[in-house]
Amino acid sequence: MRVVDHRPLFTVELKGFEPHTVRSGRGHKNVKRQLREAIFDATDGDEIGAAREKVRGKALRIDVEFRLWRGSDETTNTRAKKDLDNLLKPVLDVLQTSLNTQKTEPGLDLIEGDEVVHEIYARKTIVDHEKDEGIKVVILEHRSSG
């Protein structure tokens, strides 16, 4: 029986970053590019490279927290109304080898594909201040229940 280590294999937290959903039509590719670049900026190449080695060949669990700004009385803001499932799509795509099925746009190459993700925990938290908006992503090894 293999022992599963429950320390995170990779963690990134983006603060002051507005989480986006992938919209069909214009702009959907930019959402993924923005997220990929924000993660690159928040980490370094060595950290991502080390995480790639840790996750290879493992069944994974991904924990994601989306912190969405409530908005203010002076603005019409729908950020807090974003659906959790739609927020997850760009995150999962960015973690993969490529951002698209044509494999023309590189991802972070942390996971080979969605099939290695056996468990996802996602939470949406509404925050009062725009500066507190962001995303936290943690990749762990999946603990089999069997």
C-alpha positions in Angstrom: 0.0 0.0 0.0 1.4 3.4 -1.0 1.3 6.2 1.5 -0.1 9.5 0.2 1.7 12.7 1.3 -0.8 15.4 2.0 1.5 18.3 1.7 0.7 20.5 -1.2 2.5 19.7 -4.4 1.9 23.2 -5.7 0.3 26.3 -4.3 -0.3 29.7 -5.8 -2.2 32.7 -4.4 -3.2 35.6 -6.6 -4.2 38.8 -4.7 -5.8 41.8 -6.4 -6.7 39.6 -9.3 -10.2 39.4 -10.7 -11.2 35.8 -11.4 -13.0 35.4 -14.8 -15.2 32.9 -16.4 -14.6 31.7 -19.9 -17.1 33.4 -22.2 -17.8 32.0 -25.6 -16.9 34.3 -28.4 -14.4 37.1 -28.2 -12.1 37.4 -25.2 -12.3 33.8 -23.9 -8.6 33.1 -24.8 -7.5 36.2 -23.1 -9.0 35.0 -19.8 -6.8 32.0 -19.8 -3.7 33.9 -20.9 -4.2 36.5 -18.2 -4.5 33.8 -15.6 -1.5 31.9 -16.9 0.6 35.1 -16.9 -0.6 36.0 -13.4 0.5 32.6 -12.1 3.9 32.9 -13.8 4.3 36.4 -12.2 3.4 35.1 -8.7 5.8 32.1 -8.9 9.1 31.5 -10.5 10.1 29.0 -13.2 11.9 26.8 -10.7 8.8 26.5 -8.5 6.6 25.5 -11.5 9.3 23.1 -12.8 9.6 21.4 -9.4 5.8 21.1 -9.1 5.7 19.4 -12.6 8.1 16.7 -11.3 6.0 16.2 -8.1 2.7 15.8 -9.9 3.7 13.5 -12.8 2.0 10.1 -12.7 -0.2 10.9 -9.7 -3.9 11.1 -9.2 -4.6 14.7 -8.1 -6.9 16.7 -5.9 -7.2 20.4 -6.7 -8.5 22.9 -4.1 -9.5 26.3 -5.4 -10.8 29.3 -3.6 -12.2 32.2 -5.6 -12.5 35.5 -3.7 -14.9 37.8 -5.5 -15.4 41.5 -4.8 -18.9 42.3 -3.7 -18.8 45.7 -5.4 -19.8 49.1 -4.1 -23.0 51.2 -4.0 -21.4 53.4 -6.7 -20.8 50.6 -9.2 -22.9 48.1 -11.0 -20.9 44.9 -10.3 -21.7 41.4 -11.2 -18.4 39.8 -10.0 -20.0 38.2 -7.0 -22.6 36.5 -9.2 -20.2 34.4 -11.2 -21.0 30.7 -11.2 -18.5 28.5 -9.4 -18.4 25.9 -12.2 -17.7 28.5 -14.8 -14.9 30.0 -12.7 -13.2 26.5 -12.5 -12.9 26.0 -16.3 -10.1 28.5 -17.0 -8.2 27.3 -13.9 -8.2 23.7 -15.0 -7.3 24.6 -18.6 -4.4 26.8 -17.5 -2.9 24.0 -15.3 -2.8 21.7 -18.4 -0.1 21.4 -21.0 -2.0 23.5 -23.5 -4.8 26.2 -23.1 -6.7 24.8 -26.1 -7.4 21.6 -27.9 -5.4 22.7 -30.9 -2.3 22.8 -28.7 -1.3 26.2 -30.1 -1.2 28.0 -26.8 1.0 26.7 -23.9 -0.4 26.2 -20.4 1.5 25.7 -17.2 2.0 22.0 -17.9 1.3 21.0 -14.3 -1.3 18.4 -15.2 -1.4 16.3 -18.4 -5.2 16.5 -18.7 -8.4 16.6 -16.7 -8.3 12.8 -16.4 -5.6 13.0 -13.7 -7.9 15.2 -11.5 -9.8 12.8 -9.3 -11.2 15.3 -6.8 -11.9 19.1 -6.8 -12.8 21.3 -3.9 -14.0 24.7 -4.9 -15.2 27.6 -2.8 -16.5 31.1 -3.7 -16.0 33.7 -1.0 -17.4 37.3 -1.3 -15.0 40.0 -0.2 -15.7 43.6 0.7 -12.6 45.2 -0.8 -11.4 44.9 -4.4 -7.8 44.5 -3.2 -8.8 41.2 -1.5 -10.2 39.7 -4.7 -8.2 36.8 -6.1 -7.7 33.0 -6.5 -5.8 30.4 -4.5 -5.0 27.1 -6.1 -3.5 24.1 -4.3 -2.6 20.8 -6.0 -2.4 17.8 -3.7 -2.1 14.1 -4.3 -5.5 12.4 -4.3 -6.2 10.2 -1.4 -8.0 7.1 -2.5 -11.0 6.1 -0.4 -10.4 2.4 -1.1 
